[in-house]
Amino acid sequence: AMAMAMASSSWAAAPGSASTFPAKCSRAPAERGCCCYRSRAASWKGAARYIIANSSSLARPAFSGRSLSLDKLAPSAYLRTKSTAFRLPVQCEATVVEKEVAEPSGQKFEYQAEVSRLLDLIVHSLYSHKEVFLRELVSNASDALDKLRFLSVSDASLLAEVPNLEIRIKSDKEEGTVTITDTGIGMTKEELIESLGTIAQSGTAKFLKALKDNKEGAGDNNLIGQFGVGFYSAFLVAEKVIVSTKSPKSDMQYVWEGEADNDSYIIREETNPEKFLARGTSVTLYLKSDEKFEYTDPIRIQNLVKNYSQFISFPIYTWAEKSRTVEVEDDAEAEEPKPDDKEKTEEKKKKTKTEKYFDWELVNETKPIWMRSSKEVSKEEYDSFYKSTFNEFIEPLAYSHFTTEGEVEFKSLLYIPGMAPFNTEEMMSTKSKNIRLYVKRVFISDEFDGELFPRYLGFVKGVVDSNDLPLNVSREILQESRIVRIMKKRLVRKTFDMIDEIMNREDKEGYKNFWKNFGRNIKLGCIEDSANHKRLVPLLRFFSSRHEDEMIGLKSYIENMKEDQKAIYYLAADTIKSAKSAPFLEELTKRDLEVLFLVEPIDEVAITNLQSYEDKKFVDISKEDLDLGEDDAEKEKEIEREYRLLCDWMKQILGDKVAKVQISKRISSSPCVLVSGKFGWSANMERIMKAQALGDQSHLEFMRGRRILELNPNHPIIKDLNVACKDTPRSSKAKKMVELLHETALLSCGFTPENAAEFGGRVYEMMAMALVNNPANEIESEVNSESEVSTLDSDASGSDAEVVEPSDVIVESDPWKS
């Protein structure tokens, strides 16, 4: 504080200091900054440091423990006095200019590449299937035709020599070649060097950039190429490629020739008149020895074109083998005909035979109807396209033709099939080939691992065409991106719209057919797609205690609920019959409460994942803590007190077989019922998991949960046991009765006894006890009376009655009766 005060006051120079603070600077304000600020800063800081260094012991504690940074006040200058040298940072803010630090100079280098190795990577590492070479070359031909069509708008003379825009593909088995010829724009010598001689130089991408820069139709084009490596896919199957091209810009026709595993190529003028082109490009592939048989087959070429390039906007012709019937004369000698038979003889002399020949055949007759407006396409055209594209013979249940614009632009045509495939595993596979992806009408792939559709909607068929899709260089793999996620969301939404439209039709048979074929897929969606539960739940259908012959939806269930009903009750079983006869239903049926029957293995898992619908929770009536409402609490407490001893006694007998024994609220006619714990598997789920071929038994013990035995206090057996536990708690018969009661409850509730042989032994033992309790004379009298009746019957039938052995007796209801 003392230093600050002295520094800010009128300054007397420090002892030994030669500098003084100038009272006033005679320079102009613009020139004053340097000297005034330097003098003031030096004097001020010198005084402050002198005082701090020479202050008395009473003044030093004020600075002790603190860091007083004087350098922050004015950086970079020096001041020296006569007695003491001070290194004081001083800055003249009005005149200092920061100097740029010069970067160290270096030599610039360009990346180098081994051409042969790069070509080898492009050919053998980019593409998964060799057959895509034809897709790439046809796409290049289509781009050449599109460029010509665009340029001909401003210069019609470009189409003068060859007005037809087409692609022709010819295979030659003898020569082992495949030739793709187009009547497109062609290339000059310079364009050959630039396009084919420079790897990854895309002439199409360059052309699009020029259009964009000139703002001439950049948004309305069908050009496909973008990477500049598609041409080199020819070396997947060819050992040598020859490109002959003629451009309207040049009077000469040039030939480009390149070989696989070679880092150089040849360009020469075409001198053979037979190979002259009016305009366009011809690409000839000399196939490798092991590829000749497959790719010189005209049928194979046709199938590849139909698969990959069927919807190219230009006609594609292939050199195909055809057959025709022709009439020929019979050269065989014939007898002299009679005058009346002259005409007949002339007819007989003419024969017909079938001859084969080669001719051009149009391959891509099917038009991409998804490129047209939905208002221009009829239902018959949609159905015909569906059957021809996906090889179906039944009309689809519904279709959706739509165009998405904005953040993502794509066109799509989706179908819901009229029948499920015979192989259900294929329908549930994430790699189903039901969605065909196109980029500018060129087929890319139909194998997706859930990128465009979730697994449970794998039954949907259709096409998706987009120009914005992020593809890898081989155009085979759809890269993960935000665009793909947006497309997936919109495709799923349109699919749900189609299903809703089927469900809301007046004709309910359509949705019954849909649910019969694809109901399991919707239930799978409830398990895998929690984000779309609101769209999935209204689609569900189940049998119920009131509707055993016809399925109902959850919306109908809610509408038929009682006013005081707080939950949606369900019971999982293997069949409707077993669910209907289950003891869990007794009290609910008595109260007229509807219960859903889940009879398919996937049902229980799907409902468990849903948890609730319209604020109504799903409740399993086979699990503990079932609340049916309208209970008399005082009466329940009285019954529990009365049977508390019985529950403890039975729990002691059964031990770890049950978690506890309690009075039940869900049964009215059965003596007892065995329910599952709240967080364990139900009896139905336990049965399903035991049936798994690769199931883990350790998981079964962990997930089985606890079992609770609930008793019906109004049943005679329970009342007798309640008396027995008080009078004769150590009675062996009573204990056996409890064990038999528990194992019987296991069976009636869907569980499996741990030891079926012991259970059978207890049943036989109880049967024997029942027989022993009957008087012996009553049994003998019953036997004697039966024998007398049989004797009278035999006398009445006569002496000729046939004696039948017991093993030969056939009962009328015998299922094995012939």
C-alpha positions in Angstrom: 0.0 0.0 0.0 2.9 2.4 0.9 4.6 1.5 -2.4 1.4 2.2 -4.4 0.8 5.5 -2.6 4.4 6.7 -3.2 4.3 5.6 -6.8 1.1 7.4 -7.5 2.1 10.6 -5.7 4.3 13.3 -7.2 7.5 11.4 -7.5 10.9 12.2 -6.0 13.6 10.1 -7.6 14.7 7.1 -5.6 18.1 7.3 -4.0 20.7 6.8 -6.7 18.3 7.1 -9.5 19.2 9.4 -12.3 15.8 9.6 -13.9 13.0 11.9 -13.0 9.3 12.0 -13.9 8.7 14.7 -16.5 6.1 17.2 -15.4 4.8 17.6 -19.0 5.7 16.2 -22.3 6.3 18.7 -25.1 5.5 16.2 -27.8 2.2 15.8 -29.6 -0.2 13.2 -28.2 0.3 10.9 -31.1 4.1 11.0 -30.5 4.0 11.0 -26.7 3.4 7.4 -26.0 6.9 6.1 -26.2 8.9 8.4 -24.0 6.2 9.4 -21.5 5.0 5.9 -20.9 8.6 4.5 -20.7 9.7 7.2 -18.2 6.6 6.9 -16.1 6.7 3.1 -16.0 10.4 3.0 -15.1 10.1 5.5 -12.3 6.9 4.0 -10.9 8.2 0.4 -10.8 11.7 1.4 -9.6 10.2 3.2 -6.7 7.9 0.4 -5.8 10.7 -2.2 -5.8 13.0 0.0 -3.8 10.4 0.5 -1.1 9.6 -3.2 -0.9 13.2 -4.1 -0.7 14.2 -1.5 1.9 11.1 -1.3 4.0 11.3 -1.8 7.8 10.3 -5.0 9.6 7.0 -3.4 10.5 6.1 -2.7 6.9 7.2 -6.1 5.5 4.3 -8.2 6.8 2.0 -6.3 4.5 3.8 -7.9 1.6 4.6 -11.3 3.1 2.6 -14.2 1.7 1.5 -12.3 -1.3 2.8 -12.2 -4.9 2.9 -8.7 -6.2 3.5 -9.0 -10.0 4.9 -5.7 -11.3 5.7 -7.2 -14.7 2.0 -7.4 -15.5 1.7 -3.6 -15.4 4.0 -2.9 -18.4 6.0 -5.6 -20.2 9.4 -5.4 -22.1 11.9 -2.6 -21.4 15.0 -2.0 -19.3 15.9 0.8 -16.9 19.3 1.2 -15.2 20.1 3.6 -12.4 23.5 4.6 -11.0 23.4 2.5 -7.9 21.1 -0.4 -8.9 20.2 -2.0 -12.1 16.6 -2.8 -12.5 15.3 -5.0 -15.3 11.9 -3.6 -15.8 9.4 -4.8 -18.4 8.0 -1.7 -20.2 5.8 -1.6 -23.3 4.8 1.3 -25.5 1.3 0.3 -26.4 0.9 3.2 -28.9 3.8 2.1 -31.1 4.6 -1.6 -30.7 3.7 -3.8 -33.7 3.8 -7.6 -33.3 6.1 -9.3 -35.8 4.9 -12.5 -37.4 7.1 -15.5 -36.7 8.5 -16.7 -39.9 7.8 -20.4 -40.5 10.8 -22.5 -41.3 11.0 -22.9 -45.1 10.7 -26.5 -46.5 10.4 -28.3 -49.8 6.9 -29.4 -50.9 6.4 -32.9 -52.2 3.5 -34.6 -53.9 2.2 -38.0 -53.0 3.4 -40.9 -55.2 1.6 -44.1 -55.9 2.6 -47.4 -57.4 0.1 -47.6 -60.3 0.0 -51.4 -60.7 -0.5 -51.9 -56.9 -3.3 -49.2 -56.9 -5.1 -50.9 -59.8 -4.7 -54.2 -58.0 -6.4 -52.8 -54.9 -9.2 -51.2 -57.0 -9.9 -54.4 -58.8 -9.5 -57.0 -56.0 -10.4 -55.1 -52.9 -13.4 -52.8 -53.7 -15.9 -55.2 -55.1 -17.5 -58.2 -53.5 -18.9 -59.8 -56.6 -17.3 -60.0 -60.0 -20.6 -59.6 -61.8 -20.8 -55.9 -61.0 -18.4 -55.1 -63.8 -21.4 -55.1 -66.2 -23.3 -52.7 -63.9 -20.4 -50.3 -63.9 -19.9 -50.4 -67.7 -23.6 -50.0 -68.5 -23.7 -47.1 -66.0 -20.8 -45.5 -67.8 -22.6 -46.0 -71.2 -25.8 -44.5 -69.7 -23.8 -41.4 -68.5 -22.4 -40.9 -72.0 -25.9 -41.0 -73.5 -27.2 -38.6 -70.8 -24.4 -36.2 -71.5 -25.2 -36.3 -75.3 -28.9 -35.8 -74.6 -28.2 -32.7 -72.4 -25.7 -31.2 -74.9 -28.0 -31.8 -77.9 -30.6 -29.4 -76.4 -28.3 -26.5 -77.3 -26.7 -28.2 -80.4 -29.0 -30.5 -82.3 -26.3 -31.4 -84.8 -24.8 -33.8 -82.3 -27.6 -36.2 -83.0 -27.5 -35.9 -86.7 -25.5 -39.0 -87.6 -27.1 -41.4 -85.1 -30.4 -40.2 -83.7 -31.0 -43.3 -81.6 -29.7 -43.4 -78.1 -29.1 -47.0 -77.0 -26.8 -49.6 -75.5 -26.0 -52.9 -77.1 -24.2 -55.8 -75.4 -22.8 -58.7 -77.4 -21.0 -61.8 -76.1 -18.9 -64.1 -78.3 -18.1 -67.6 -77.0 -15.6 -68.4 -79.7 -13.5 -65.2 -79.1 -14.2 -65.1 -75.4 -15.3 -61.5 -75.4 -18.0 -59.2 -74.2 -18.6 -55.9 -76.0 -20.7 -53.0 -74.6 -21.4 -50.4 -77.2 -23.3 -47.1 -76.8 -24.2 -44.2 -79.1 -23.2 -41.6 -76.5 -21.0 -38.5 -76.5 -17.7 -40.5 -77.0 -14.3 -39.2 -76.1 -11.4 -37.3 -77.8 -7.8 -38.3 -77.4 -7.3 -35.8 -74.6 -10.5 -37.0 -72.8 -9.2 -40.6 -73.1 -6.0 -39.7 -71.4 -7.8 -37.7 -68.7 -10.6 -40.1 -68.0 -9.1 -43.6 -68.4 -5.4 -42.7 -67.9 -6.0 -41.0 -64.6 -7.3 -43.2 -61.8 -10.2 -41.8 -59.8 -10.8 -39.1 -62.4 -14.5 -39.1 -62.9 -15.6 -37.4 -66.1 -19.2 -37.5 -65.0 -18.3 -35.7 -61.7 -16.4 -33.1 -63.6 -19.3 -32.6 -66.0 -21.7 -32.2 -63.1 -19.4 -29.6 -61.6 -19.4 -27.7 -64.8 -23.2 -27.8 -64.9 -23.4 -26.6 -61.3 -21.0 -23.7 -62.0 -22.9 -22.6 -65.0 -26.3 -23.3 -63.2 -27.6 -25.1 -66.3 -29.9 -28.0 -65.3 -27.7 -29.2 -62.5 -30.7 -30.3 -60.5 -32.3 -32.3 -63.4 -29.9 -35.0 -64.6 -29.6 -38.7 -64.4 -25.9 -39.0 -64.4 -24.6 -41.9 -62.2 -20.8 -41.8 -62.0 -19.1 -40.1 -59.2 -15.9 -41.9 -58.1 -14.0 -42.5 -61.4 -13.0 -46.1 -60.7 -16.0 -48.1 -62.1 -14.3 -48.6 -65.5 -11.5 -50.5 -63.9 -14.0 -53.1 -62.6 -13.7 -54.6 -66.1 -10.4 -56.2 -65.0 -12.3 -58.3 -62.5 -13.1 -60.7 -65.4 -10.9 -59.4 -68.2 -7.3 -59.8 -68.9 -7.3 -57.1 -71.6 -9.7 -54.2 -72.3 -10.0 -52.3 -75.6 -11.9 -49.1 -75.8 -12.8 -47.6 -79.2 -14.4 -44.2 -79.1 -15.5 -41.5 -81.5 -16.5 -38.0 -80.3 -18.4 -35.4 -82.4 -15.7 -33.0 -81.4 -13.1 -34.9 -83.3 -12.8 -36.3 -86.8 -10.6 -39.2 -85.6 -11.6 -42.4 -83.8 -9.2 -43.4 -81.1 -8.5 -46.8 -79.4 -7.4 -47.2 -75.8 -5.9 -50.5 -74.9 -4.9 -51.7 -71.4 -4.0 -55.0 -69.7 -4.4 -56.3 -66.2 -1.3 -56.2 -64.0 0.2 -53.6 -66.2 0.9 -50.0 -65.3 0.8 -48.6 -68.8 -1.7 -48.3 -71.6 -1.7 -47.6 -75.4 -3.7 -45.0 -77.3 -3.8 -45.2 -81.1 -5.9 -44.2 -84.0 -8.5 -46.6 -85.4 -7.5 -47.8 -88.9 -9.8 -50.7 -89.4 -12.9 -49.6 -91.4 -15.0 -52.4 -90.1 -14.7 -51.0 -86.5 -15.5 -47.4 -87.3 -18.2 -45.8 -85.2 -20.5 -43.0 -86.3 -20.5 -41.8 -82.7 -20.1 -43.3 -79.2 -17.9 -45.8 -77.4 -17.3 -49.5 -77.7 -15.7 -51.4 -74.8 -14.5 -54.9 -75.6 -13.5 -57.2 -72.7 -11.2 -60.2 -73.4 -12.2 -62.5 -70.6 -10.0 -64.5 -68.5 -9.9 -68.2 -69.1 -11.9 -69.1 -66.0 -14.6 -66.5 -66.7 -15.3 -67.2 -70.4 -17.9 -69.9 -69.8 -20.0 -67.8 -67.4 -19.9 -64.4 -69.0 -20.2 -65.4 -72.6 -23.5 -67.0 -71.9 -26.3 -64.7 -73.4 -28.8 -65.8 -70.7 -26.3 -64.9 -67.9 -25.7 -61.5 -69.5 -29.5 -60.9 -69.8 -30.0 -61.8 -66.1 -27.3 -59.4 -65.0 -28.8 -56.6 -67.0 -32.3 -57.3 -65.6 -30.9 -57.4 -62.1 -28.7 -54.3 -62.1 -29.7 -52.1 -65.0 -33.3 -52.9 -65.7 -34.5 -49.4 -65.1 -31.9 -47.5 -67.0 -33.8 -44.9 -69.1 -32.2 -45.9 -72.4 -33.0 -49.1 -74.2 -30.5 -52.0 -73.6 -30.3 -54.7 -76.3 -28.4 -58.0 -75.9 -27.3 -60.4 -78.5 -29.6 -63.4 -77.7 -30.3 -66.8 -79.1 -33.8 -67.1 -80.5 -35.9 -69.8 -82.2 -38.5 -69.7 -85.0 -40.6 -72.1 -86.9 -40.1 -72.2 -90.7 -41.7 -74.2 -93.4 -39.5 -76.5 -95.5 -40.3 -78.8 -98.5 -40.2 -82.5 -98.1 -37.6 -83.9 -100.5 -38.6 -87.5 -100.0 -40.1 -89.3 -103.0 -43.8 -89.8 -103.0 -46.1 -91.8 -105.1 -48.0 -90.2 -108.0 -51.0 -88.6 -106.4 -54.6 -89.0 -107.7 -56.3 -86.0 -109.1 -58.6 -85.8 -106.1 -55.7 -86.0 -103.6 -53.5 -83.5 -105.4 -54.2 -80.7 -102.9 -53.7 -83.0 -99.9 -50.4 -84.1 -101.3 -49.1 -80.6 -101.7 -50.0 -79.9 -98.0 -48.2 -83.1 -96.9 -45.0 -82.1 -98.8 -44.6 -79.0 -96.7 -43.0 -79.5 -93.3 -42.2 -77.2 -90.4 -39.1 -77.2 -88.3 -37.6 -75.0 -85.6 -34.4 -73.2 -86.3 -32.2 -71.2 -84.0 -30.7 -67.8 -84.8 -29.2 -64.8 -83.0 -30.8 -61.3 -82.9 -30.9 -58.2 -80.7 -33.5 -58.4 -77.9 -34.7 -55.6 -75.7 -34.0 -56.4 -72.1 -35.2 -53.5 -70.0 -38.9 -53.4 -70.9 -40.1 -52.8 -67.4 -40.3 -49.1 -66.6 -39.4 -47.6 -63.2 -42.9 -46.6 -62.2 -41.7 -45.1 -58.9 -40.2 -42.3 -61.0 -43.7 -41.3 -62.2 -46.3 -39.4 -60.2 -48.6 -41.7 -58.2 -51.6 -40.1 -59.8 -50.5 -41.3 -63.2 -50.1 -45.0 -62.2 -53.1 -47.4 -62.0 -53.5 -50.2 -59.5 -53.1 -52.7 -62.3 -49.7 -51.2 -63.1 -48.6 -51.4 -59.4 -49.7 -55.0 -59.2 -48.0 -55.9 -62.4 -44.8 -54.3 -61.3 -44.9 -56.1 -58.0 -45.4 -59.5 -59.6 -42.7 -59.0 -62.2 -40.1 -57.5 -59.9 -40.4 -59.8 -56.9 -41.6 -63.0 -58.7 -44.9 -63.1 -56.9 -48.2 -64.5 -58.1 -50.6 -63.1 -55.5 -51.6 -59.4 -55.5 -50.2 -57.3 -52.5 -52.4 -56.4 -49.6 -51.4 -52.8 -49.9 -48.8 -50.5 -51.5 -47.4 -47.0 -50.9 -45.9 -44.8 -53.5 -44.4 -41.6 -52.2 -41.6 -39.0 -52.7 -39.7 -37.5 -49.8 -38.2 -34.0 -50.2 -36.4 -31.6 -48.0 -33.5 -32.7 -45.9 -33.3 -36.0 -47.6 -34.7 -36.7 -51.1 -35.7 -40.1 -52.3 -38.5 -41.9 -54.1 -39.9 -45.2 -52.8 -42.6 -47.8 -53.7 -43.4 -50.2 -50.8 -45.6 -53.3 -50.8 -47.1 -55.5 -48.1 -47.2 -59.1 -49.6 -50.5 -61.0 -49.8 -48.8 -64.1 -48.4 -45.9 -64.8 -46.1 -42.9 -66.7 -47.5 -42.8 -70.5 -46.9 -39.5 -70.1 -45.1 -40.3 -67.9 -42.1 -36.6 -67.8 -41.1 -35.9 -65.8 -44.2 -38.6 -63.3 -43.3 -37.1 -62.7 -39.9 -33.6 -62.4 -41.2 -31.9 -59.0 -41.0 -30.5 -59.7 -44.5 -33.7 -60.3 -46.3 -33.6 -59.3 -50.0 -37.0 -57.7 -50.1 -35.9 -54.1 -50.4 -34.0 -53.2 -53.6 -31.9 -50.1 -53.3 -31.3 -48.0 -56.5 -29.2 -44.9 -57.1 -30.5 -43.0 -60.1 -32.3 -46.2 -61.3 -29.1 -48.4 -61.0 -29.4 -51.3 -58.7 -27.0 -51.1 -55.8 -27.9 -53.8 -53.3 -30.7 -55.8 -51.7 -28.7 -57.0 -48.7 -29.0 -54.8 -45.7 -28.3 -55.5 -42.0 -31.1 -53.4 -40.7 -29.9 -50.1 -42.2 -33.2 -49.3 -44.0 -35.8 -51.5 -42.2 -35.8 -53.1 -38.8 -35.8 -56.9 -38.7 -39.5 -57.2 -37.7 -40.6 -55.4 -40.9 -38.5 -57.6 -43.1 -41.6 -58.9 -44.9 -42.1 -55.5 -46.6 -41.0 -55.5 -50.2 -40.2 -52.5 -52.4 -37.7 -50.2 -54.1 -35.9 -47.1 -52.8 -34.3 -44.7 -55.2 -32.2 -41.8 -54.0 -29.4 -39.6 -55.2 -28.2 -38.6 -51.7 -27.2 -42.0 -50.3 -23.7 -42.3 -48.9 -22.2 -45.3 -50.6 -18.7 -46.7 -50.5 -16.6 -46.6 -53.6 -17.8 -50.0 -54.8 -21.4 -48.7 -54.5 -22.3 -52.0 -52.6 -22.3 -51.0 -49.0 -24.5 -48.4 -47.5 -22.5 -46.2 -45.1 -23.9 -45.3 -41.7 -24.9 -41.7 -41.6 -27.7 -39.4 -40.5 -29.3 -39.5 -43.9 -29.7 -43.3 -43.7 -31.3 -42.9 -40.2 -33.8 -40.3 -41.5 -34.7 -42.6 -44.5 -35.2 -45.5 -42.2 -37.5 -43.5 -39.9 -39.7 -42.4 -42.9 -39.8 -45.8 -44.5 -41.0 -47.3 -41.2 -43.6 -44.6 -40.8 -45.0 -45.2 -44.3 -45.1 -48.9 -43.5 -47.2 -48.3 -40.4 -49.5 -46.1 -42.5 -50.1 -49.0 -44.9 -50.9 -51.4 -42.1 -53.3 -48.9 -40.5 -55.0 -48.5 -43.8 -55.5 -52.3 -44.0 -56.8 -52.4 -40.4 -59.3 -49.6 -41.0 -60.9 -51.1 -44.1 -64.5 -52.1 -44.0 -63.6 -55.5 -45.2 -62.0 -57.1 -42.1 -60.8 -60.1 -44.0 -57.8 -58.1 -45.3 -56.4 -57.5 -41.8 -57.2 -61.1 -40.7 -55.1 -62.2 -43.6 -52.3 -59.8 -42.7 -52.3 -60.9 -39.0 -52.3 -64.6 -40.0 -49.2 -64.0 -42.1 -47.3 -61.3 -40.3 -48.7 -61.2 -36.8 -45.5 -62.6 -35.2 -43.5 -59.9 -36.9 -45.6 -57.2 -35.1 -45.1 -59.0 -31.8 -41.4 -59.1 -32.5 -41.5 -55.4 -33.0 -43.0 -54.9 -29.5 -39.8 -56.6 -28.2 -37.2 -54.9 -30.4 -38.6 -51.4 -31.2 -39.6 -49.6 -28.0 -39.7 -46.3 -29.9 -42.7 -47.4 -32.0 -44.8 -49.0 -29.3 -47.6 -46.5 -29.8 -47.9 -47.6 -33.4 -47.5 -51.3 -32.7 -49.9 -51.9 -29.8 -53.1 -51.0 -31.7 -52.1 -53.7 -34.3 -52.0 -56.6 -31.8 -54.7 -59.3 -31.8 -55.4 -62.0 -29.2 -57.9 -64.6 -28.2 -59.7 -64.0 -24.9 -62.0 -65.7 -22.4 -65.0 -64.0 -24.2 -63.7 -64.4 -27.7 -62.4 -67.9 -28.2 -63.1 -68.2 -31.9 -62.1 -64.7 -33.1 -59.2 -62.4 -32.1 -59.8 -59.0 -30.7 -57.6 -55.9 -30.4 -56.6 -54.1 -27.2 -58.8 -51.2 -28.2 -61.8 -53.5 -28.2 -60.7 -54.9 -24.9 -60.5 -51.5 -23.3 -64.0 -50.6 -24.6 -65.5 -53.7 -23.0 -63.8 -53.3 -19.7 -65.8 -52.7 -16.5 -65.7 -49.3 -15.0 -63.9 -50.4 -11.9 -61.4 -52.6 -13.7 -57.9 -51.2 -13.3 -55.7 -53.5 -15.4 -55.6 -55.7 -18.6 -55.5 -59.3 -17.5 -53.8 -62.0 -19.5 -52.8 -65.7 -19.1 -50.1 -67.4 -21.1 -50.6 -71.1 -22.1 -49.8 -73.5 -24.8 -53.4 -73.8 -26.2 -56.7 -72.0 -25.9 -58.2 -75.2 -24.3 -55.6 -75.4 -21.6 -55.9 -71.6 -20.9 -59.7 -71.9 -20.6 -59.5 -74.7 -18.1 -56.7 -73.2 -16.0 -57.7 -72.7 -12.3 -56.4 -69.0 -12.4 -59.5 -68.1 -14.4 -62.1 -69.2 -11.8 -62.7 -66.1 -9.8 -62.2 -63.8 -12.8 -64.8 -65.7 -14.8 -67.2 -65.5 -11.8 -66.7 -61.7 -11.8 -67.2 -61.5 -15.6 -63.6 -60.1 -16.2 -62.2 -60.7 -19.6 -58.8 -62.3 -19.8 -56.5 -62.4 -22.9 -55.1 -65.8 -23.9 -51.5 -65.7 -25.0 -51.1 -69.0 -26.8 -48.0 -68.3 -29.0 -44.4 -68.5 -27.5 -43.6 -64.9 -28.4 -46.8 -63.5 -26.9 -45.7 -63.3 -23.3 -42.4 -61.7 -24.0 -44.1 -59.1 -26.2 -46.7 -58.2 -23.6 -44.0 -58.0 -20.9 -42.1 -55.4 -22.9 -45.2 -53.3 -23.4 -46.1 -53.0 -19.7 -49.2 -50.8 -20.3 -51.7 -49.5 -22.8 -53.8 -46.4 -22.4 -52.7 -46.1 -18.7 -53.9 -49.7 -18.1 -51.1 -52.1 -16.9 -50.8 -55.6 -18.2 -51.3 -58.1 -15.3 -50.5 -61.8 -15.4 -53.2 -63.6 -13.5 -50.8 -66.6 -12.8 -48.4 -64.5 -10.7 -48.7 -63.4 -7.1 -50.3 -60.2 -5.7 -53.3 -60.3 -8.0 -55.6 -57.4 -7.1 -59.2 -57.9 -8.3 -60.7 -55.2 -6.2 -64.0 -55.3 -4.2 -62.6 -57.3 -1.4 -63.8 -57.2 2.2 -60.6 -56.5 4.2 -62.0 -57.5 7.6 -63.3 -60.8 6.3 -60.0 -61.6 4.6 -58.1 -60.9 7.9 -60.5 -63.3 9.7 -59.9 -66.0 7.2 -56.1 -65.6 7.3 -56.2 -65.9 11.1 -58.3 -69.0 10.9 -55.9 -70.7 8.3 -52.6 -69.3 9.5 -51.7 -72.6 11.3 -52.6 -74.6 8.2 -50.4 -72.4 6.0 -47.4 -72.7 8.4 -47.9 -76.5 8.7 -48.0 -77.0 5.0 -45.0 -74.8 4.4 -43.1 -76.9 6.9 -44.0 -80.1 5.1 -43.2 -78.8 1.6 -40.0 -77.1 2.7 -38.1 -75.4 -0.2 -40.6 -76.6 -2.8 -42.6 -73.4 -2.2 -41.7 -70.0 -1.0 -44.8 -69.6 1.1 -48.4 -70.8 1.6 -51.2 -68.3 1.7 -55.0 -67.9 1.2 -56.0 -67.3 -2.4 -58.3 -64.7 -4.0 -58.3 -66.0 -7.5 -59.8 -69.5 -7.2 -63.4 -70.6 -6.3 -63.7 -74.3 -7.2 -60.1 -75.7 -7.1 -58.6 -76.6 -3.7 -55.3 -74.8 -4.4 -53.3 -73.2 -7.1 -49.5 -72.7 -7.6 -48.5 -69.2 -8.7 -45.2 -67.7 -9.8 -43.3 -64.9 -8.1 -43.7 -61.4 -9.4 -40.2 -61.2 -11.0 -39.7 -64.8 -12.1 -40.8 -66.9 -15.1 -44.3 -68.0 -15.4 -45.2 -71.7 -15.9 -45.6 -71.1 -19.6 -42.3 -69.3 -19.9 -40.5 -72.0 -17.9 -41.9 -74.6 -20.3 -40.7 -72.7 -23.3 -37.2 -72.1 -22.0 -36.8 -75.8 -21.0 -37.6 -76.7 -24.6 -34.8 -74.6 -26.0 -32.2 -76.8 -27.8 -29.3 -74.7 -26.5 -30.8 -73.7 -23.2 -28.6 -73.3 -20.1 -29.9 -75.2 -17.1 -28.1 -72.9 -14.7 -30.2 -70.0 -16.1 -33.4 -72.0 -15.5 -32.7 -72.3 -11.8 -31.9 -68.6 -11.5 -34.9 -67.3 -13.5 -37.5 -69.8 -12.3 -38.3 -67.6 -9.3 -40.2 -68.6 -6.3 -43.5 -70.5 -6.2 -46.4 -69.7 -3.9 -49.1 -72.2 -3.0 -52.5 -70.5 -2.6 -55.3 -72.3 -0.8 -59.1 -72.1 -1.4 -60.6 -71.8 2.2 -64.0 -72.9 0.9 -62.9 -76.2 -0.5 -63.7 -79.4 1.5 -60.1 -80.7 1.2 -58.6 -77.6 2.6 -61.2 -77.6 5.5 -60.3 -81.2 6.3 -56.6 -80.4 6.2 -57.2 -77.5 8.5 -58.7 -79.8 11.1 -56.0 -82.4 10.6 -53.2 -79.9 11.2 -54.7 -79.1 14.5 -55.7 -82.6 15.6 -53.1 -84.9 14.1 -50.3 -82.7 12.7 -47.9 -85.7 12.6 -50.2 -88.0 10.6 -48.4 -89.6 7.7 -51.6 -89.7 5.6 -52.1 -86.0 6.0 -48.6 -85.3 5.0 -48.9 -87.5 1.9 -52.1 -85.6 1.1 -50.3 -82.3 1.2 -47.5 -83.5 -1.1 -50.1 -84.9 -3.5 -52.0 -81.7 -3.4 -48.8 -79.7 -4.3 -47.9 -82.0 -7.2 -51.4 -81.9 -8.5 -51.3 -78.1 -8.4 -48.1 -78.2 -10.4 -49.8 -80.1 -13.2 -53.0 -78.1 -13.2 -51.0 -74.8 -13.3 -48.7 -75.7 -16.1 -45.6 -76.7 -14.2 -43.8 -80.1 -14.5 -43.3 -82.3 -11.5 -39.6 -82.9 -10.7 -40.1 -86.6 -10.4 -43.0 -88.0 -12.4 -42.5 -91.6 -11.0 -42.9 -90.4 -7.4 -46.1 -88.5 -8.3 -47.5 -91.6 -10.0 -46.7 -93.7 -6.9 -48.5 -91.3 -4.6 -51.6 -91.4 -6.9 -51.6 -95.2 -6.8 -51.2 -95.2 -3.1 -54.1 -92.9 -2.6 -56.2 -95.0 -4.9 -55.3 -98.1 -2.8 -56.3 -96.3 0.4 -59.6 -95.4 -1.1 -60.3 -99.0 -1.9 -59.2 -100.3 1.5 -61.7 -98.0 3.2 -64.6 -99.8 1.4 -66.2 -102.9 3.1 -65.0 -106.2 1.7 -68.4 -107.7 1.4 -69.6 -104.7 -0.6 -66.8 -105.3 -3.1 -67.6 -109.1 -3.2 -71.3 -108.4 -3.7 -70.6 -106.1 -6.5 -68.4 -108.7 -8.2 -71.0 -111.5 -7.7 -73.8 -109.4 -9.1 -71.7 -108.5 -12.2 -70.9 -112.2 -12.7 -74.5 -113.2 -12.5 -75.5 -110.6 -15.0 -72.8 -111.8 -17.4 -74.0 -115.5 -17.0 -77.6 -114.6 -17.8 -76.4 -112.7 -20.9 -74.4 -115.6 -22.1 -77.3 -118.1 -21.7 -79.6 -115.8 -23.6 -77.2 -115.5 -26.5 -77.2 -119.3 -27.0 -74.5 -122.0 -27.0 -73.1 -120.9 -30.4 -71.9 -117.5 -28.9 -68.4 -116.6 -30.0 -65.8 -116.4 -27.3 -63.6 -113.3 -27.6 -60.3 -112.9 -25.9 -59.8 -109.6 -24.0 -57.0 -108.6 -26.3 -59.4 -108.9 -29.3 -62.1 -106.7 -27.9 -62.5 -103.5 -29.9 -64.3 -100.6 -28.3 -66.3 -98.4 -30.6 -64.4 -95.3 -29.5 -61.0 -97.0 -30.1 -58.9 -94.6 -32.2 -57.1 -97.5 -33.8 -60.2 -99.2 -35.0 -59.9 -100.0 -38.7 
